[in-house]
Amino acid sequence: MAAYGALVSLMHIIDTLEKHPSPPISIDKKQVQSLTQNITFLQEFLDSYISPVVVDGCEADPLERRIADAVYAAEDVIESQIVVQIDKRSTFVEDPDFYQDLQKVIEEMDLIKKEVGQIAVKDQKPVADSTSSSTVKENVMVGFEEVYLEVLDKLTGDELNRQIIPITGMGGIGKTTLAKNLFKNALVKEYFDIRAWTTISQTYNVRETLREVYIQSSGQSRDRSENEKLSESELGGQLYKFLYGRRYLVTMDDMWSVEVWDKIKVFFPDNKNGSRIIVTTRLSNLSLQLNESYRVGMKFLDEISSWGLFCKTVFAKESCPLELENIGKNIVANCKGLPLSIATIGGLLAKSECTREYWEHIEQNLNSIIFNSNDEFCLKLLRMSYIYLPNYLKPCFLYMGVFEEDRSIQASMLEKLWISEGFLKPRGGKCLETIAHECLMELVDRNLILVDELGSIGNVKYCKIHDILRDLCLKEGEKERFYQVIGRDDPLCMNGERRVVLKTRRSLKILGSWSHTRSIICDYNDYNHEYESDAAGDEEGRDSDDDEEKTSDYEDESGDHIDGDKKGRDNDDNEEENDYEDEEESDHEKVRPPHNLRLLRTFKAFDEKTGMSWLFLDNVFESVNSRYIAVRVTRQSKFPSSIDLLWNLHTLIISCSWDIKVPVEIWRLHQLRHLVYPGYLPDPPSSDNDIVILENLQTLKAVLALCLNEEVVKRIPNVKKLSLRYHEQVEEEKRVSHIQSLPKLENLDCYTSYEGRECWQWIRFPHTLKKLSVGFASRKEVENIMSEIGSLPLLEKLVLRGGFFKAGKWETIEGQFPNLKFLQLDCNNLKEWIVSDKSHFPLLQKLSLIFLSQLEEIPSEVGEIATLKSIVMTHCSESAVVSAKRIVEEQEELYGDQLDLHVVAAIRIEEEALNLMSLANANFEVQVAGWKSAVTAFATAQTAEILQCGVVPVVVISLDAQDGFPTKGEF
């Protein structure tokens, strides 16, 4: 709810002013006390208050609206005066109007407090369990087993013509879950040469759809330079050539119009070899247009299946208590057999009090829902889960509506945005980042947010939200004036919302009337439409989604990017910092934000998915109340020396491919928590009498040649994530020797070029490290460093890029790497890897080997590690690939169908590579990177020969690096 979020935000402002070492304003203590008392009282009231309009929900609750308006007025008074005081460089307020205006707000809140005190709160909300599950839920499929087997038979049947298989049904009925489970089925993976998945959505983009299918099918890089200049027809032509002669499965999720199929169908050849296209859609008439003779209609779950899904969601492997069974079945009956509703209501009950009284309360509210259509029913029923969310989760959930439909949302970015918006209430002495992550995981546990991609050690990298739940967010957000979403055709007027979501680039140029806006979120979806007319035939008119993060030719199994020049970037956490290469700035992209956005707190005008507009940096820093700034800047941009006036800046993300001089005042940002800047930082002033310790700084990434001497380390004592690049000769020991003095460092990413290779002799790693990514020049010996790394007791992830083993041999010893879960090796002179016992890597789950062209074999002891789940090999020697196959065969003999080890081998286009393709099976997949005509001919000939024999081919050109649904970064 907007009211509760506003109260938390106002309390955050007051607390920050009180605790700030150099507050920009001094407020009367009695007024602060009155505000604090009112805020605390109203928060406690809202925690137990259930609005009388809970059932219908057509209008916002007038009491909550009144509370929100009073809080917003208080924020306006305080933050507007902060701007005045910063301009004056004085904390003392001389203007009596400020105190009078603030007193008026306090009196209004006093009146509300009195009225609220007369309201008898009968129905208490449950106290939710704030702990989060450490496991990520699988795609549970209950009640559709027969449909699953039917479609599986259709996919792998004898029909040789290319077939379209439409899966139709209302939103939330399980179409995508069914398609995902089919996509990752072992027989399907073995049967099809190529598999690709793309999401269409209502606002489809033909070029991006073709591009996504081509990238996944070919295993090519997502680097923009490879296909950004191609037109739709040229890109489609490439896709057609690649698919020709191969048996492929393409899943097109969430199609809304036959028009998109009409535009792309010519690029999907009918090879007469059993290729299939699955289309999920809500529209029955569309499924009929796609295939008149066959379509899969998803029906509502029956009573038994509905109850089974409910129990699995609420109780996992436990059974429902007998005293709750009848009530539970009544609750399930109200869900009308819709899986999404059952899962969402189940998620609510799983995180709430397991008492008869509370379950009866939920049952009564569900019984009161009256609906006129399936969609209306679904929204109203899902709204129950929103109403009964703990208040601290409601703003976080509503915020999901700011992102475009089907958007893959970066988890770390989302958590930082929640913090900057002031949604999160401190509790239990935890830092805000920990609280934000707990909120995310709790929403995942409640089935309100979906996990879209996991990182290499199981962390959530990307998430998304079901489009029906997103509709709920938008409706509730609009009703509560939580934010305003402005698209291409929407009027550019404000209705009092504090947050503005821009879906069109032109909107950013006319923000002048929004002086009270607190947040601007740019989530563009219109790049092609916006500039198609004035950029036709020009590369500047490319789709915004092409502005993805720079990637290399290959990716490791976690989706982490491996640069072709081996610069050692570790993108496991995939922060929103992107290192863009030099790009030409188009005139229509350059934007200078207006000067009157002085109250702005959050300005997100860049992320790695969209690129966003080029901005002039100086204007951005005029918003002295800023908390979150993420921008992509022009060559003409400058860091103003007044940057230290941003008294409450939490996150600063600058994307640029040229160095911009940073003023020394950046070391005076007291509240800074995350800094991402791919350039040089100045040394802090040594003569400063008022030294600022950046106690809140947790992230310092992409920085070049940072001098980590004793003075710098002293100023960043609590940094947890550090990313450094040294491209120049490092002669002074003091520049890097104090890394070990960072007592809370958990994630270190350090790369040195040839000139900077000597710095490693002075680096000592702190024992607090959990993730370590190191990149060396090719002539750097790594034996000694590996010995030191192996002794790190908490290390869970290790990425080694570059360098060489002097004798071409690496031998691990017992006791090393006790907690390592993910290991990636990329140094091409390693010939012999000796692991004498499986206990050397007791917890290893994922192994990634890259460019190990001389490696003789993977030690058999590695295959015996009980926790090992996957091995990914990219351009390794043939003997190493064969040794991996032996490991799989040995484990298959021991575990049979229960084997939980999956191997992927990406091989070069060479004569001997063709022999390796015959090794493939369900547990051992083979990828071929960079197809050539010889391979095309081979694959076509083999397919024809196999089909004539009536044998299912075992050659797999795999798209996924794990045994699961393909997500961003997994091909």
Secondary structure, DSSP 8 states (H G I E B T S, - for coil): -HHHHHHHHHHHHHHHHHH-SS-S----HHHHHHHHHHHHHHHHHHHH---TTTTT-SS--HHHHHHHHHHHHHHHHHHHHHHHHHHHT--S---HHHHHHHHHHHHHHHHHHHHHHTS---S----------SS-------S-HHHHHHHHHHHTSS--S-EEEEEE--TTSSHHHHHHHHHT-HHHHHH-SEEEEEE--SS--HHHHHHHHHHHHHT----HHHHTT--HHHHHHHHHHHHTTS-EEEEEES---HHHHHHHGGGS---SS--EEEEEES-HHHHHHH-SS--EE-----HHHHHHHHHHHHHTTS---HHHHHHHHHHHHHTTT-HHHHHHHHHHHHTS---HHHHHHHHHHHHT---SSHHHHHHHHHHHHHHTS-TTTHHHHHGGGGS-TT--EEHHHHHHHHHHHT-----TT--HHHHHHHHHHHHHHTTSSEEEEE-TTS-EEEEE--HHHHHHHHHHHHHTT--EEE-TTS-----S-SEEEE-SGGGGGG-TT-TT--EEEE----HHHHHTTTSTTSGGG--GGG------SEE-TTS-EE-TT------SS--S----------GGGEE---TT-TT--EEE---TTT---EE-HHHHTT-TT-SEEEEEE-TT----GGGGG-TT--EEEEE-SS-----GGGGG-TT--EEE-SSB-----TT-SS----TT--EEEEEES----HHHHHH-TT--EEEEEE-S----GGGTTTGGG-TT--EEEEEE-STTGGGGGG----TT-SEEEEE--TT-B-HHHHHHHHT-TT--EEEEES-B-TTSEEE--TTSSTT--EEEEE-TT--EEE---GGGSTT--EEEEES-TT-----HHHHT-TT--EEEEES--HHHHHHHHHHHHHHHHHHGGG---EEEEEE-SSHHHHHHGGG-BTTEEEEE-S--HHHHHHHHHHHHHHHHHT------B-S-SSSS---TT--
